[in-house]
Structures are given as structure tokens and as C-alpha cells.
């Protein structure tokens, strides 16, 4: 886990090294100052038979001021470079995670929920950032302070210093028990954060539906339930962690009392140590116990961040289930598609496959309609063509080669998909369309929009193609959004274009115009059209009927009307609906 995380330090190695060095300098000065204070008291204030030595006092005062300045500079440097290192590390972590997510196949994305990935990129990275800064600064400072203070304390008086050693086992056992108790709790709580984000995301994206059905109270209760689980988890963990404070206080004040008691006996009757040395011992006691207190705080922070670090590493270590092969084919010859005995399941242990025994031949340039009831795996079928998922059995041949032989970018550039759920990004219409081809000229953009029947409504906007699209395409209608997505796909100049129910929000007249334009203007491109309306596919070269993940029939509109009962029933029901 640590190796995986440290790969994201990269260009911030230098500040990551400077920070602990600055902290060492600060601690060194703080450790020397009690010794100089003891010398000032014993040799300066109590010097010359108790009359004092002003010259010595001034010299030692100057030394103490220099130590304070150096300590201040060390602390400032540690703070500055620690902030640079930790924020840079966090930025690289987010970048690495986001880049990794872009490489994921749909199967990988299915493994991590959207809300879970958002939590990892935000909350978890923030916790790891705080922990990294604490490690560079305080986690370096605390143990060095502890060691230096112990060394100095033993240098002054061995007997008194043994008191410190008695407190260490008590603290170690207590902290270990606390850690073993709270770490599993934090792991569970962070998973519940994923659910909380999921509830919020679902509510915000479906706000119109929530309000139209007056379900605000239901959504509030759902949020309260998840939030309550997080509250209960954190409450239990914090209650356990609260024992850390009393434990530290017990050890701290016990050690202080012991030093005061035994030290006084050594100073007054026996004069084994001087007054200045006793004061130094008390100062070192404070430093040692403070460093132990800080160490316990670090322990709490690391306990909380450990669960976050593990979740981040899950994302970074996840390997895409779909990759390009060695010596991958860099060109797709044509838009022909062949399914050979294809079976597919979203999960390996699924009792029933989503698709089974699929044998389909699609010639380059054909218009192919795909219909079937809800859950018949229409979308699943076409997602296998650009390798968004990989088949479990059989093979898919595109342009005469198995899809697994192609370079992924090459294959996916040759297959344009307009998905069932259309997505537009915030930006101008031109910027959205150039997702299909970043170098597309204005004329190419207009041509694609004319084919998709989008040019007419775009020209009606005041800013035309420079009209700003709100996030998610909130300021355009469903039909306009679909036509813009079709135009964007056409700009890829693909070998195959797949319309996954992407004209459902378009009226039948416009739908017919789009299909007519496709047939006349881009006859060389293979066109796969998933539709609920038979009128959208009845003029296709062939129509595939899916039922329960299997091919229930293939043929032209006329052939299926004669020979396929499922197709005939759908057609009859839609015709009756149209007459009514």
C-alpha cells in the first residue's frame, strides 16, 4: 500500500525531504535550550557564590535567542514545505486515480459505484493528504523530540530518567487496543459515505421527479437513515478514541509528580542534582510527554486515514479487464460485424447469461434494426462491438478481425455510439460536437448537424453554434439533445454507427428524415438502430428480434411479419395504438 501511494509523490520529493530536515533542526534547538537554561541558572544566576555573573547571563541569553530564531526558522520551513509536499501529493493522487478510472472497462466501473469513486477522489484523498503532512512534520518531530529529550534527561540524571520508561509500556498497550478496536469501524463508516454520496447524487439528478411526485419527505428520511448510520459509527469510534486523552493525562501527570517528588529529594537533602538541572528535567519531561501526546494524535489520524488509503489503493491497483493486445491492429477495414456463438454475462457467477448463442452476420454499409422487449439485452449486444465489455464465449469479428486483435482506441474510434442515456457537457454547441472530432471544421459540423436534423433548431438560437449548453444539456429539450449527440457521433467519421434508442424523444417525421439522410448521405457506414418503434426500423435491410437474451428472429420487415410471431404482435399492438 505504501509503495503504491508513494508513486504519486513524484516532483514533490524535494519538499518531502526538506520538511523533516527542518523539523529535525527545530527539535534540535528545542532540545538544547533546556541545557542552556540550566547553565544560565547554575553558572549565571547562582554563579559567584550566589551573587550572579552578569556577563555569563548575557552570553547565555544570546545563545538562547539564537536557538529560538533557528528553531523558528526550522518550524516555518517545515510548515511551508510540508504544505507544498502534501497538497502536491494529493493533487497527484487525484490525477493518478482519475487517469486510472479513464482506463477502466465498463466491468471495472460496475465494480466501483459512481458515488464510491467520488468519495475516494475527494474525502479519502483529503484524509490521506492530512496524514501525509502530519507524517512529514509532526510524525518526524514527535519521535525525534522524544529521543533527544530522553538522551538529554539521561545525560542529566539516570535515576530520574527511568521514570519515563515506566510510562511507555502503559501507553503502548493502551494505544494498540484502541487501534484494533476503531480501525474496522472506520472501514465500515467510509463505505457508508459511498452510500450517502449515492443518495445525494440520485436525489439531485432526479430532483424533477422527486418534486413532481411530492416525495421530498421520503428522500429526507432516506438521507437521514444513511447519515444516522455514519453518525453511529463515528460516535462509537470517537468514544473509543476518547480513552486516548485520559490515558495520556494519567501518564503525563504521573510522571510529572514522580519527577517532582524524587527530584526534590535529590536536590534538597542530597544535592545530587542542581536546581537548574531539576528545571531542565521538568522541561524535558514536558517535552517527552508532549511528544507522546502528539504521537497519540498522529496515531488517531493514521488510524482514520488508513482506511482511506486502502480505498485509494483499490482504485490505483485495479487493472482494466480490457486492454489492447501486443502488436495490435491499427486499422479497421470496414464496418462488417459478425457474432459467432456469442454468450455474455455481467458477472461470472450469474445463473442466467445476459446473451447466449448469438449468431448474427451484418454486412458493411447495411442498416440493421434491433428490437425487443425491456430486458432483452439490446444495449448489451451493441456494447460488445467496441469492447466496452468482453464476451464470455464465442467471438465478435469487425472488419474481418476479432475485436480483441484491435488497438482499443482504433476500434472505438471506428465505432460511434449514441447511447440510450444522452450526455452533453457544459460548453458551447461547437465544443460539444467537437468531442466527435476535435479538428472538425465549421462546415463539417454543419454537415453533421444537417444529417442529424439539428441544424434547423441550432440556427434558431441567438448565438447559433456558439450557444452555451448547461451541464447535462439542461437548457435543450430531449429531442434536441438526442440530435446533437447523433451529430457528435457522425463527426467521428466511423465505420459503424450505433443508435441505442436515440431517437425516442424525436417525432416520427424527424426520425424518418434522419434515417433517410443516413441512407442517402452515408451509405458506406454500417448503421445499427435500436428502437422501440417498429416504424424506426421497418425500412432497414434486416431486423434482429431479441427475446430473453437470444435471437428470436432475423429478416426484413415483410419476412418477420410473415414468420415471426413476436415481431408481428409488437407491430400489431403499435399499429392499433396509432389508430386510436
N, C-alpha and C positions, 0 to 999 in steps of 0.2 A: 504493500500500500504506500509506504513512504517513498519508495523509488518512483512509483507512478506519479505521485504528487510533485516530487522534486523536479521532474522533467519540465514542469511549467514555470520553473524559476528563470531559466534561460538568461536573458540580458540583464536580469536583476541579481545576478550572483555577486557583483561587486558591492552594492549596498547591503546585501545579505551578509557579507563578510565584515564590512566596516562597522555595522551596527553592534555586533557582540564585542568587537575590539574597543569601541567607545564605551560600552558598558563595563568592560574589564578595567579601563582607565578610571572610570568613575568610582568603581568599587575599591580599587587600589588606594585612591586618595582618601576615601571614607574610612578605610581600614587603618591607614597611617595616622589619621588625625587624633584618635584617642591616645595613641602613644605619645604624640607631640603634646597633647593636653596634659598627660601625666608628667612629662618632663617639665612643662611650664609651671605646673603646681609644685612639684617636688623641688626643682632646681631654681625656679624663678621666684614664685610667691613665697615658698617656705625656705628659700636659699639664704645663705649668710646667717645661719643661726636663727632663722625665722624673721629676719629683717627684710628679706626680699632682695632680688637682683634685677634692677630695672632694665639694664642692658640686655640681660638674658631674656626677660619678659618680652621686650620689643622684638628681639630676633625671632623667638618662637612664635610670636603673634604674626610676624611677617610670613613665616613658613606656613602657618595655618591659613592665612589669607590666600597664599599661592595655591595651597592644596584645594581650598574651596573653589578658586577660579578654574583650576584644571578639572575638578570634579564637575563643575557647572558646564564647562565646555564638552566634557565627555557625555554628560546627560543630554545636552542639546543635540550633539551629533547622533547619539543613539536614537533620540526621538525623530529627528529629521530623516535619517537613512532607514530607520525602521518603518516609517510611514511609506517611503518610496518603495522599499522592498515588498512590503505586504500588499499594498494596493496594486503594484505591478504584477505580483504573483497571482492575485485574484483576477486581474484582467486577463492574464494568460490562461488561467484555469477556465474562465468563461469562454474564451476564444477556442481553446482546445476542445471543450465539451461541445460547443456549437458546431465546430468543424466536424467532430466525430458524428454528431447527430445527422449532419448532411450526408454522410456516407452510409447511414443505416438503410437497410431494406425495409419494406413495409412490415415484414415479420419482426424485425428488431423494434420498430416503433410500436407495434402492438404489444410488445413485452413491457415497455415503459409507457405509462399513461402520459397524456399531454400535461396534466396537472403535476405529475411527478417530475417530469423533466423541467418544468418551470421552477418548481421548488428547489431542485438541485442547482439550477443556474443562478438562483437568487439567494434564498435563505441559507442553503447549505454552504455556498461559496463564501457568503459573508461570515459565517461562523468559522470557517477554515482560515479566512483572512485574519480575523481577530486572533485566532490561536497562533498563526504564524508570526504575527507581530509580537505576541506575548512570548513566544519561544525565543525570538531573536533578542528581545530586550530583557524582559523580567525573568524568563527561564534561564538566561545566562547570568543575569545579575544575582538572583537569589542563591544558587548553589555556590557561586564564587564568593559572595558575601559570607555565606555560612562557613566555607572552608577557611577563608582568610581570617575571619573573626575567631574561629576555633584555634587556628595556629597562633594568633596573637595572644589569645587567652591562655593557652598552654605555655606560651613563652613567658607570660607574667607569673602565673601560678598554676602548677599542675593539679594540686588537690582541689581547688575551686572549680577548675575546668571540667573535672569528672562529673560534676552536677549536670552539665549539658548532655553528656552521653546517656544519662538515665532517662531523659525525656524522649530520645529518638525512637526507641522501640515502641513506646506507647503511641506516638504519633503514627509510626509506620503501620502498625496493626490496625489502628482506627481508620486511617485513610484507605487501606486496602479493602476493608469491609464495606466502606461507603461506596467505593468504586464498583465492587462486584454487585452491589445492590442496584445502583442507579443506571448503569450502562444499558442493561436490557430495556429499562423503562424508556430511556431516550430513543432507542432504536424504534420502539413501537410508536412513540409520540411523533417522530418525524414522518413515519408512514401515514399517520393520521393527518399531518399537514398536507400531504398529497390529496387526501380526500377533501380537505377543506378548500384547497385551491380548485379542485374539480367542481365542488358545489357552487363556488363563486363564479367560475368560468361558465358553467352551464346556465346559471341564473342570468348573468349579464348578456350572454349571447341569445338567450331565449326570452328576453325581457318583454318583447311584444306579446308573446304567447302568454306569459305569466299575467300580464295586465289584462289581456283580453278575456282570460278565464277567471280573473279576480282571485288568483292563487298566491298573493303576496304573503299572507299569514302562513300558508303551508311551507313556502320557501324559507320564511324566517325560522320556523320550527325546525326545518331540516338543517339549517345553518347552526342553530343553537345546539342541536344534538351532536354534531361533529365538533363544534367549538367546545362543548362541555366535556367531551372525551379528552380533548387536548388539555383542558384545564385540570381535569382529574389526574391525568398522567404527570403533568408538570408539578402539580401540588404535591403528589406523593414523592416525586424525585427531590423537590426542594425541601420537603420535610426531612428527608434522609440527609441531604447535604447540609441542612441547618445544624446537624451534630458536629460539623467541622469547626464551627465557631467556638462553642463551649469547650471542645477538646483542645483547641489551640490556646484558649484563655487559661484553662486549667494548667497546661504545661508551662505557659509563659509566666504566670504569676507564681506558680510553684517554684520554678527556677529562680525567679527574682527574690522570693522570700528566702530561699536556701542560701543564695549568694550573700544577701544582706546579713543573714544570721551568722553564717560561718565566716564571712569576711570581716564582720565587726569583731568577732573573737580573735581573728588573726591580727587585726590592726591594733586593738586597744591593749590587751594584756601581753601579747607576744611580739608585736611589731614585726611580724613575718613579712607583711607587705605594707607599702606606704599608702597614705591617703589618696595620692594621685593614681596609684596602681589600682586601688579599690574602685575609684571612679571609672577608670578605664575598663575594669572588669564588668561593671554595671552597664557601661556603654556597649561593650561587646555583647553582653547578654541581650541587650535590647536589639542589637543588630542581628544576632543569631536567631532570636525568637521572631523578629520581624521577617527575616528571610524565610523562616519556616511557615509563617502566616502567609507570605506571598506564594510560597511553594504550594500551599494548600489551595490558594485561589487559582494557581496555574492548573493544579490537578482537577479542580472543578471545571474549568474552561476546557481542558483537554478531554475530559470525560464527555462533555456535551458535544464537542467538535469531532470526536472520534466517530460517532455515528454518522455525522455529515460527511466526513472524509471517506468513509466506506461507501456511502451512497454515490459520491462523486466518482470514486474509482470504479464502481459498477458501470458507469456510463463510459469512462475512458477505456476500460478494458474490454468492453463489449465489441466483438468483431462482427462486421456485416455478414449476414448469411449469404449475400450475393456479391460476388466480386468478378472483375474481368479476368479471364484466363491469361496465361503466358502466351505470347505470340498471337494475341487476339486479332480477329479480322476487323479491319478498319473501314470497310465499305459494305453497304447493304445494296445488293444488286438490283432488286425490285421489290414490289410490295406484295408478293405472293406469300400466303400463310398456310401452313399445313399442321394440323393437330393429329398426332399419331398415338392412339391409345392412351390419351392423357387422363390422369387422375390427380386430384389435388385436395389436400386438407389444410386448414389453417393451423391445426395442432396435430402433432404426430399421433397422439393417443385418441384422436376423435373416433367415435364409434362409426359415424357415417361420413364419408368424404363429401366435400362441397361439390366436386365434379368427379365423374367417373366414366371411364370408357368413351372418351370424346375422340371421334374421328371426323375431321372436317377438312375439306380442301377449298381454299379461296385463291382464285387466280389474281394476278396483278391487275389493278385497274377496275376490278369488279365493285359493284355496290351491293353490300350484303346487309340485310336486315336481321336483327336478333330480337325475338320477342319471347315472353314467358311470364308466368306469374311472379308475384313477390317471393323472393327467396329461391328462385330457380337458378341462381348463380350466374346471371347475365354479366354483371360487372366483374365478377371473379374471372370469368372466361377471358375477357379482353385484357385484364390486368396481367395475365400471364405472358402476353405477346411482348411487351417491353421489359419483361423480367422484373416487374415490381414484386412479384412472388415467383418462386421456382416450383415447377411441377414435382410431385412425389413419384409419379410413374409416367412412362412414355416420354415423348419429346415434341417440341414445337419447332418447326422449320420456318424461317423467314428468309426470303430471297435465296432459297436453296441451301441455307446453312442453319444448323442448330443454333438457337438463340444463345446458348451457353458458349458458343465459339466466338461471339462478337465482343468487342470492346463495349462496355456498358454505355459510355457516352455516345458512341457511334450508333448503337441500336436505338437508344432513347431519342436521339436527335432525328432518327428516321421514322419514329412513331409519335404522332401528335395526338394527345388525348384531351378531350374536353370532358372533364369528369362530371358526375352526377351533381356534385356539390360545387358550383362555380365559385371561384375565388378571384377577386380583384384586389389589388394592393393600393394603398394611399399613394397618390401621384396623378399626373395628367393622363389623359387617354393615350397619348402617344407613348408615354413611359410604360404604361401597362401593356400596350401592344408590342412594344419592342422587347418584351420578355421572350417573344417568339423568335425574334432576330434583332439583336442589339444594333446591327448595322443597317437595318431596313430604311430605305428612302421614304420620303413623304408619299411618293407615287405608289410604291409597293404597299404602304399602309392603307392608302385609299382603295387600292385594288382589292386587298383582302377584305376590307370593310364592305365593299360593294358585293362581293361574293357572299358575305355573311349577312347581307341586308342590314348593315349597321350604319352605312354612310348617310342614309336619309335622316335618321334622328340625331346623329352627331353634328351634321350641318345645321340642325335647328338650334343647337346650343350657342349662346353668345360667343363663347371662346372656342367653339368648334373642337378641333383635335387637341387644343390646349386646355380643355375643360378639366378641372381638378376632380378626381374621384376620391370620395371619402373612404376611410378604412372599411374594407369589406364590401365596397360598392353600395354604401347606404343611400347615396343620392341618385341612383339609377334604378329603374324597375327590374323585375326578374327577367323579363324578356330581353331588355336591353343588355343586361349583364351577360346573358347567355350568348347573344350575338357578338358581343365584344370578346368573349372567351373563344368563340369559334374563329373570329378573325385573328386572334393572337395565335391560335394553333396553326392556321393556314400560313402565317408568316414564317413558320419553320421550314416551309417547302418540304414536307415529309414524303416518304414513300407510302405511308399508311396513316390515315386519319380516323380516329375513333370518337364517335359522338355518343356518349353514355347518357341517354335520355336528356340530351342537352338542348332540345327544342320544346320541352314540355311546357314552358311558360310563353311560348310563341304561338300566335294564332295560326290556324291551318293554312291560310293564304300565304303568310310569310314563310311558313315551314315548306310549302310547296316551291316557293321562289328560291329558297336556299338549296333544296335538292336539285332543282332544275339548273341552277348556276353551277353546282358541283359537277353535274353530269356533262355540261357543255364546256366549262372552263378548265376543269382539272380531270380529264378522263383518265390520265395515266396514274392517278393516285388511287390506291385501294381505300374504299370508304366502308367502314363498319358502323352501322347505325343501330343503337339500342333504343327501342321505343316502346311505349305503352299503347300508342295509337297505331292501328294497322295501316291507316292512311299514310303514315310517315314512312312505311317500308314496302307498301304494296307494289310499287314500281321497281323494286330492287331486282338485281339479276338473280339473286337467290335469297331465301329467307330461312333462318335457322330457328326452330322452335325448341326451347329448353323447358324441361319439366323435371323438378327434383334433382337438378344437377346432371341430367342426362339429355342427350339429343333425342327429342321426340319426333323430329321430322325436319327434312331439308327439301326445299324446292321453290318454284316460283309461286306467286300469289294464286294463280289458277290451279296449279298442281296441288297445293296444300288445301285449297277449298274442296277439291275432289277427294283427296286421300288422307287428310289429317283431321281427326275429329276435334282435337284441342284447338287447332287454328280456326276451324270452322265455327266452333262455339264462341270463341272470342270475337271473331268477325261479326257473327250474327248478333251478339249482345251489343256490340258497339254500333252496328247499323240501326238497331232498334232504338238505342239511346239517342242516336242522331235524329231519327224520325220524330221522336217525342219532343 
